[in-house]
Amino acid sequence: MEERSMSDIIKKMQPLLRKFEGDDELVINEAKDEAGSNLGDNFTSVMIRTVIVGKYGNGSPYKKNFMTKILPHFRPVAEFINTADFFIIEGYMYEKILPIVGDYGPRCVYVDEKEIIMEDLREKGYINCKRQNYLDLEHTLFTIQTLAKWHAKSLSIKLKDCENFEKLASPLKENVFPVDLNVAVGKTLESGLINATDHLESIKLRTAELEKAIEYVKSLKNNCYDVIAKLLSLPKDRYFTICHGDAWINNILYKYDKNGKLLDIKFVDFQLSRHTSVALDFHYFVYSSVRSCIIEDKYDNLIELYHRTFVEKLKEYGVSEGDLKNLNMEWFQSELKKFSLYGLVTSFWLIHIVLANESNVVDMDKMTVKNIEDMEFFNMAIDATKAERFKLITLHYLRIVKASNDDDNDDDSFLVLPREEKEIGSLVGYSTGKRTVDLR
């Protein structure tokens, strides 16, 4: 990227910030750009932080930082997938969706087809958690509740005016798993499944359960993309709503008080936002970002907390009793059952990103199209920590499948991947079990 001079930045930013701040006499005296993210943090965009110093019209000092997200046509990834489509969706989310759904992301200053300028959340005290540590229980519960509130607000808008909502959501096209394209980022699922299998097979202690898990992951090859693509192209159900689509640890920022108490949360990177089932965000977040011990010990509690918060907010937003009756726990169980495969296979990608260290983060400017197709931009060497995460996620997934599909017998037919659209979701399952813990 070419560096901008101070005069270029001022010429660009001053009229935008006058409108943003509601001050026609605001003056920028100094401005400079710096890197807005660390290497490996952004795959389809470039982030620039701009430091602005000036004065309000009344003479008081003005100093703020802003983030500019730029579409990098120069990157090889742009040859592999149409990154412009992702950029359009994110800009649309900032311009049209978030102002209606709620204050779940940074305030947006400007959007066009090449760049998105927004406030710098870091300046307001929002920070990322260290991704390699995954999220602890406090952050997990806070995030689960926030997703439930977002989904409830979005769905309440839809249920009150379905026709206009459908028009509002119509630009949110599927770009990762399109049904009718031969080239798509979702096609790298195959390489991800192979790598997951290699990691699982590297584990020396082979239990019968692990052996079944390995065979199951192998069975996903050659068909998984089609199943996921069909799942995401299903007719829009009455209770589908606008979801973040990419809610993993790097795209979530947290704010704390002076004593370290968690106060607020913001999401960024809305490029994969979709009109789909709330279950998509739930499993994607849990399997990508939550500590293994919490998934093992508190999964049922996360489900209960999400659903309770979701229903409480729907009531607050005036959703009808008839819809509330339909949106019971059985409904949520069914959605989780249908969409849990998506959470599993996408977590296989994200394990490499979450656990990357400073020596093996991805430099997208140096990647070739072949690197991307073969997932060579990840460190594919067998790693014991990654292997344990692959094992935890896969075994957890298969246990909830078995709980849903196996009535206390030893039938292992649930390991067979469905090949017809009518069977989508029939292999995936969920059970809340008998444990109930009040997390309020």
C-alpha positions as CSV (number, residue, x, y, z in Angstrom):
1,M,0.0,0.0,0.0
2,E,1.2,3.5,-0.8
3,E,1.8,5.7,2.2
4,R,-0.5,8.8,2.4
5,S,0.9,12.2,3.1
6,M,-0.5,14.3,6.0
7,S,-2.2,16.7,3.6
8,D,-3.8,13.7,1.8
9,I,-5.2,12.4,5.0
10,I,-6.5,15.7,6.1
11,K,-8.2,16.3,2.7
12,K,-9.9,13.0,3.0
13,M,-10.8,13.0,6.7
14,Q,-11.7,16.5,7.6
15,P,-15.1,16.7,5.7
16,L,-15.9,13.2,6.9
17,L,-15.2,14.0,10.5
18,R,-17.1,17.2,10.3
19,K,-20.2,15.2,9.3
20,F,-19.5,12.4,11.8
21,E,-19.0,14.8,14.7
22,G,-21.8,17.2,13.7
23,D,-19.3,20.1,13.7
24,D,-18.9,22.0,10.5
25,E,-16.0,24.0,11.9
26,L,-13.9,21.1,13.1
27,V,-10.3,21.5,11.9
28,I,-7.6,18.8,11.6
29,N,-4.1,20.1,12.2
30,E,-2.1,16.8,12.3
31,A,-2.7,13.3,10.9
32,K,-0.7,10.2,10.5
33,D,-1.2,6.5,9.5
34,E,0.1,3.5,11.3
35,A,-0.4,-0.3,11.2
36,G,-3.9,-1.1,12.4
37,S,-3.5,-4.8,13.1
38,N,-0.8,-7.4,13.7
39,L,0.5,-9.8,11.0
40,G,-2.0,-12.6,10.5
41,D,-5.0,-10.9,12.0
42,N,-6.7,-10.0,8.8
43,F,-7.0,-12.3,5.7
44,T,-9.2,-10.4,3.3
45,S,-8.4,-6.8,4.2
46,V,-5.8,-4.4,5.4
47,M,-6.3,-2.3,8.5
48,I,-4.8,1.2,9.0
49,R,-5.0,3.2,12.2
50,T,-5.1,7.0,11.6
51,V,-4.3,9.4,14.5
52,I,-6.1,12.7,14.2
53,V,-5.2,15.9,16.1
54,G,-7.1,19.1,15.7
55,K,-9.8,21.4,17.2
56,Y,-13.5,21.5,17.5
57,G,-15.3,24.6,16.2
58,N,-15.5,25.9,19.7
59,G,-11.7,25.8,20.1
60,S,-11.5,22.7,22.4
61,P,-8.9,20.1,21.5
62,Y,-9.8,17.2,19.2
63,K,-7.8,14.0,19.3
64,K,-9.1,10.7,18.1
65,N,-8.0,7.5,16.3
66,F,-9.9,5.9,13.4
67,M,-9.6,2.6,11.7
68,T,-9.7,2.2,7.9
69,K,-10.4,-1.2,6.4
70,I,-9.1,-1.4,2.9
71,L,-9.9,-4.0,0.2
72,P,-6.5,-5.3,-0.9
73,H,-6.9,-6.1,-4.6
74,F,-3.1,-6.7,-4.7
75,R,-3.3,-9.8,-2.5
76,P,-3.3,-13.3,-4.1
77,V,-6.4,-14.1,-2.1
78,A,-8.3,-11.7,-4.4
79,E,-7.6,-14.1,-7.3
80,F,-9.0,-17.1,-5.4
81,I,-12.2,-15.6,-4.0
82,N,-14.1,-12.4,-4.8
83,T,-13.0,-10.4,-1.7
84,A,-15.0,-7.5,-3.0
85,D,-18.2,-9.4,-2.2
86,F,-17.2,-9.8,1.4
87,F,-16.3,-6.1,1.6
88,I,-19.7,-5.1,0.2
89,I,-21.5,-7.2,2.9
90,E,-19.5,-5.7,5.7
91,G,-20.1,-2.2,4.4
92,Y,-23.8,-3.0,4.2
93,M,-23.9,-4.2,7.8
94,Y,-22.3,-1.0,9.0
95,E,-24.6,1.3,6.9
96,K,-27.9,-0.5,7.1
97,I,-28.1,-3.3,9.6
98,L,-26.2,-2.3,12.8
99,P,-28.0,1.0,13.1
100,I,-31.2,-1.0,13.3
101,V,-30.1,-4.0,15.3
102,G,-28.1,-2.3,17.9
103,D,-24.7,-1.0,19.1
104,Y,-22.8,-4.2,18.6
105,G,-19.9,-2.8,16.6
106,P,-17.8,0.3,16.2
107,R,-19.5,3.5,14.9
108,C,-19.0,3.9,11.2
109,V,-17.7,7.1,9.6
110,Y,-17.7,6.3,5.9
111,V,-18.3,3.3,3.6
112,D,-17.7,2.8,-0.1
113,E,-16.7,-0.2,-2.3
114,K,-13.0,0.2,-1.4
115,E,-12.8,1.2,2.2
116,I,-14.6,1.4,5.5
117,I,-13.7,4.0,8.1
118,M,-14.8,3.5,11.7
119,E,-14.0,4.6,15.2
120,D,-11.0,2.9,16.9
121,L,-12.4,0.7,19.6
122,R,-9.0,0.4,21.2
123,E,-9.1,4.1,22.0
124,K,-12.3,3.4,24.0
125,G,-10.8,0.7,26.0
126,Y,-11.9,-2.4,24.0
127,I,-9.2,-5.1,23.6
128,N,-8.9,-8.6,22.3
129,C,-8.3,-11.5,24.6
130,K,-5.2,-13.6,23.9
131,R,-6.5,-16.1,21.3
132,Q,-4.1,-18.9,22.2
133,N,-5.6,-19.1,25.7
134,Y,-9.2,-19.4,24.4
135,L,-12.0,-17.7,26.4
136,D,-12.6,-18.4,30.1
137,L,-16.1,-18.9,31.6
138,E,-16.7,-15.2,32.3
139,H,-16.0,-14.1,28.8
140,T,-17.8,-17.0,27.3
141,L,-21.0,-16.4,29.3
142,F,-20.9,-12.6,28.4
143,T,-20.5,-13.4,24.7
144,I,-23.2,-16.0,24.7
145,Q,-25.7,-13.5,26.3
146,T,-24.7,-10.8,23.8
147,L,-25.2,-13.0,20.8
148,A,-28.6,-14.0,22.2
149,K,-29.5,-10.3,22.6
150,W,-28.4,-9.5,19.1
151,H,-30.3,-12.4,17.6
152,A,-33.5,-11.6,19.6
153,K,-33.4,-7.9,18.5
154,S,-32.9,-8.9,14.9
155,L,-35.6,-11.6,15.0
156,S,-38.1,-9.3,16.7
157,I,-37.7,-6.8,13.8
158,K,-38.3,-9.6,11.3
159,L,-41.4,-10.9,13.1
160,K,-43.0,-7.5,13.2
161,D,-42.5,-6.8,9.5
162,C,-41.3,-9.9,7.7
163,E,-41.6,-8.5,4.2
164,N,-39.4,-5.4,4.8
165,F,-37.0,-7.5,6.8
166,E,-36.5,-9.9,3.9
167,K,-35.7,-7.0,1.6
168,L,-33.3,-5.6,4.3
169,A,-31.5,-9.0,4.6
170,S,-31.5,-9.8,0.8
171,P,-28.0,-8.3,0.1
172,L,-26.4,-10.8,2.6
173,K,-25.4,-13.3,0.0
174,E,-23.5,-16.6,0.7
175,N,-19.9,-16.1,-0.3
176,V,-18.1,-18.8,1.6
177,F,-20.2,-21.8,0.6
178,P,-22.0,-20.8,-2.6
179,V,-23.9,-23.7,-4.2
180,D,-23.2,-22.7,-7.8
181,L,-19.5,-21.8,-7.8
182,N,-16.5,-24.0,-8.4
183,V,-14.1,-21.7,-6.7
184,A,-14.8,-20.6,-3.1
185,V,-13.0,-20.4,0.2
186,G,-15.2,-23.2,1.5
187,K,-13.5,-25.5,-0.9
188,T,-10.5,-25.6,1.3
189,L,-12.6,-27.7,3.7
190,E,-11.0,-30.8,2.1
191,S,-7.5,-29.8,3.1
192,G,-8.8,-28.9,6.6
193,L,-10.4,-32.4,6.9
194,I,-7.2,-34.1,5.8
195,N,-5.2,-32.1,8.4
196,A,-7.7,-32.8,11.1
197,T,-7.4,-36.5,10.3
198,D,-3.6,-36.3,10.4
199,H,-3.7,-34.6,13.8
200,L,-6.2,-37.1,15.3
201,E,-4.1,-40.1,14.0
202,S,-1.0,-38.6,15.6
203,I,-2.5,-39.2,19.1
204,K,-0.8,-42.3,20.6
205,L,-3.6,-43.3,23.0
206,R,-6.2,-44.7,20.6
207,T,-9.5,-45.4,22.3
208,A,-12.4,-46.9,20.5
209,E,-14.1,-43.6,20.7
210,L,-11.2,-41.8,19.0
211,E,-11.0,-44.5,16.3
212,K,-14.7,-43.8,15.4
213,A,-14.0,-40.1,15.4
214,I,-11.1,-40.6,12.9
215,E,-13.3,-42.6,10.7
216,Y,-16.1,-40.1,10.9
217,V,-13.8,-37.2,9.9
218,K,-12.5,-39.3,7.0
219,S,-16.1,-39.9,5.9
220,L,-16.7,-36.2,5.5
221,K,-14.3,-35.9,2.6
222,N,-15.6,-35.3,-0.9
223,N,-19.1,-34.5,0.3
224,C,-18.9,-32.1,3.2
225,Y,-18.8,-28.9,1.1
226,D,-22.0,-29.8,-0.8
227,V,-23.8,-30.6,2.5
228,I,-22.8,-27.3,4.1
229,A,-23.6,-25.3,0.9
230,K,-27.1,-26.9,0.7
231,L,-27.6,-26.2,4.4
232,L,-26.8,-22.5,4.0
233,S,-29.1,-22.3,0.9
234,L,-32.2,-23.6,2.6
235,P,-35.3,-21.5,2.2
236,K,-35.4,-18.7,4.8
237,D,-37.3,-20.1,7.8
238,R,-39.6,-17.8,9.7
239,Y,-37.1,-17.8,12.6
240,F,-33.9,-17.3,10.6
241,T,-32.4,-13.9,11.4
242,I,-29.3,-11.8,10.8
243,C,-26.3,-13.4,12.4
244,H,-22.7,-12.2,12.7
245,G,-21.4,-15.3,10.8
246,D,-17.7,-15.0,12.0
247,A,-18.0,-14.7,15.8
248,W,-14.6,-16.0,16.9
249,I,-12.2,-14.7,19.5
250,N,-10.2,-12.3,17.2
251,N,-13.4,-10.6,16.1
252,I,-14.6,-9.9,19.6
253,L,-13.4,-7.1,21.8
254,Y,-14.0,-6.6,25.5
255,K,-14.1,-3.6,27.8
256,Y,-13.4,-3.6,31.6
257,D,-13.8,-1.3,34.5
258,K,-10.8,-0.2,36.6
259,N,-11.1,-3.3,38.7
260,G,-11.0,-5.6,35.8
261,K,-14.7,-6.4,35.7
262,L,-16.1,-7.1,32.3
263,L,-18.4,-4.2,31.2
264,D,-19.1,-4.5,27.5
265,I,-18.4,-6.3,24.2
266,K,-18.1,-5.2,20.6
267,F,-17.9,-7.3,17.4
268,V,-15.9,-6.5,14.3
269,D,-15.5,-8.1,10.9
270,F,-19.0,-8.5,9.5
271,Q,-18.0,-9.9,6.1
272,L,-19.6,-13.2,6.7
273,S,-22.9,-12.0,8.1
274,R,-25.9,-14.1,7.0
275,H,-29.6,-14.4,7.2
276,T,-29.7,-17.8,8.8
277,S,-30.3,-19.9,11.9
278,V,-29.1,-18.5,15.3
279,A,-27.5,-21.9,15.8
280,L,-24.8,-21.1,13.3
281,D,-23.3,-18.4,15.4
282,F,-23.7,-20.5,18.6
283,H,-21.6,-23.5,17.6
284,Y,-19.2,-21.4,15.5
285,F,-18.4,-19.3,18.5
286,V,-18.2,-22.2,21.0
287,Y,-16.1,-24.6,18.9
288,S,-13.7,-21.8,17.7
289,S,-13.2,-19.8,20.8
290,V,-14.1,-21.4,24.1
291,R,-11.8,-23.3,26.4
292,S,-11.9,-27.0,26.1
293,C,-12.8,-27.6,29.8
294,I,-15.8,-25.3,29.4
295,I,-17.1,-27.1,26.4
296,E,-16.7,-30.4,28.2
297,D,-18.2,-29.3,31.5
298,K,-20.5,-26.4,30.8
299,Y,-21.9,-26.9,27.3
300,D,-25.4,-27.7,28.6
301,N,-25.3,-24.5,30.7
302,L,-24.3,-22.4,27.7
303,I,-27.3,-23.6,25.8
304,E,-29.6,-22.9,28.7
305,L,-28.2,-19.4,29.2
306,Y,-28.4,-18.6,25.5
307,H,-32.0,-19.7,25.2
308,R,-33.1,-18.1,28.4
309,T,-31.6,-14.7,27.4
310,F,-33.0,-15.0,23.9
311,V,-36.5,-15.6,25.1
312,E,-36.3,-12.9,27.7
313,K,-35.3,-10.3,25.2
314,L,-37.9,-11.5,22.7
315,K,-40.5,-10.8,25.4
316,E,-39.0,-7.4,26.1
317,Y,-39.2,-6.6,22.3
318,G,-42.9,-7.5,22.2
319,V,-42.8,-10.7,20.2
320,S,-46.2,-12.5,20.2
321,E,-47.1,-15.3,22.5
322,G,-47.6,-17.6,19.6
323,D,-44.0,-17.1,18.4
324,L,-42.6,-17.3,21.9
325,K,-44.4,-20.7,22.3
326,N,-42.8,-21.9,19.1
327,L,-39.3,-20.7,20.1
328,N,-39.0,-23.1,23.0
329,M,-36.0,-25.2,24.0
330,E,-37.1,-28.0,21.7
331,W,-37.0,-25.5,18.8
332,F,-33.4,-24.5,19.8
333,Q,-32.4,-28.1,20.2
334,S,-33.6,-28.8,16.7
335,E,-31.7,-25.8,15.2
336,L,-28.5,-26.9,17.0
337,K,-29.0,-30.4,15.7
338,K,-29.4,-29.2,12.1
339,F,-26.5,-26.7,12.0
340,S,-23.8,-28.3,14.3
341,L,-21.8,-29.8,11.4
342,Y,-21.0,-26.3,10.3
343,G,-19.5,-25.4,13.7
344,L,-17.4,-28.6,13.6
345,V,-15.8,-28.3,10.2
346,T,-15.2,-24.5,10.4
347,S,-13.5,-25.0,13.7
348,F,-11.0,-27.2,11.9
349,W,-9.9,-24.1,10.0
350,L,-9.8,-21.9,13.0
351,I,-7.7,-24.2,15.2
352,H,-4.7,-23.3,13.2
353,I,-5.4,-19.5,13.3
354,V,-6.2,-19.4,17.0
355,L,-3.1,-21.4,18.1
356,A,-0.7,-19.8,15.7
357,N,2.2,-18.2,17.5
358,E,4.4,-15.2,16.4
359,S,6.7,-17.5,14.4
360,N,4.0,-19.0,12.2
361,V,1.4,-16.4,11.7
362,V,0.1,-15.9,8.2
363,D,1.4,-13.2,5.9
364,M,-1.3,-12.9,3.3
365,D,0.8,-10.6,1.1
366,K,3.2,-13.5,0.5
367,M,0.6,-16.3,-0.2
368,T,0.0,-17.7,-3.7
369,V,-3.3,-19.0,-5.0
370,K,-2.0,-22.6,-4.6
371,N,-1.0,-21.9,-1.0
372,I,-4.5,-20.8,-0.3
373,E,-6.2,-23.7,-2.2
374,D,-4.1,-26.2,-0.3
375,M,-4.3,-24.4,3.0
376,E,-0.5,-24.1,3.0
377,F,-0.9,-20.6,4.6
378,F,-1.4,-22.5,7.9
379,N,1.4,-24.2,9.7
380,M,0.3,-27.8,8.8
381,A,3.0,-29.6,10.8
382,I,1.5,-31.9,13.5
383,D,1.3,-30.1,16.8
384,A,0.3,-31.8,20.0
385,T,-1.7,-28.9,21.3
386,K,-3.7,-28.7,18.1
387,A,-4.2,-32.4,18.1
388,E,-5.8,-32.3,21.5
389,R,-8.1,-29.5,20.4
390,F,-9.1,-31.5,17.3
391,K,-9.8,-34.4,19.5
392,L,-11.9,-32.4,22.0
393,I,-14.1,-30.8,19.4
394,T,-14.6,-33.9,17.3
395,L,-15.4,-36.1,20.3
396,H,-17.7,-33.5,21.8
397,Y,-19.6,-33.2,18.5
398,L,-20.0,-36.9,18.1
399,R,-21.2,-37.3,21.7
400,I,-24.0,-34.8,21.2
401,V,-24.8,-36.5,17.9
402,K,-25.0,-39.9,19.6
403,A,-27.1,-38.4,22.5
404,S,-29.5,-37.1,19.9
405,N,-29.7,-40.1,17.5
406,D,-28.9,-43.1,19.6
407,D,-31.5,-44.3,22.2
408,D,-29.0,-46.0,24.5
409,N,-27.9,-48.6,21.9
410,D,-24.7,-49.3,20.2
411,D,-25.8,-48.4,16.6
412,D,-23.1,-46.4,15.0
413,S,-25.0,-45.5,11.9
414,F,-24.9,-41.9,13.0
415,L,-21.4,-41.8,11.7
416,V,-22.6,-41.9,8.1
417,L,-22.7,-38.5,6.4
418,P,-26.1,-37.8,4.8
419,R,-26.0,-37.3,1.0
420,E,-29.5,-35.9,0.3
421,E,-30.7,-32.4,1.2
422,K,-33.7,-33.8,3.0
423,E,-31.3,-35.6,5.4
424,I,-29.2,-32.5,6.2
425,G,-28.9,-32.3,9.9
426,S,-30.1,-35.9,10.5
427,L,-26.7,-36.9,11.7
428,V,-26.1,-34.0,13.9
429,G,-27.5,-33.8,17.3
430,Y,-27.7,-32.3,20.7
431,S,-28.9,-33.1,24.2
432,T,-29.2,-30.9,27.3
433,G,-29.1,-33.9,29.6
434,K,-30.4,-33.6,33.1
435,R,-28.0,-31.1,34.6
436,T,-29.3,-27.6,35.2
437,V,-27.2,-24.9,36.7
438,D,-28.5,-21.4,37.2
439,L,-25.9,-19.0,35.8
440,R,-27.7,-15.8,36.7
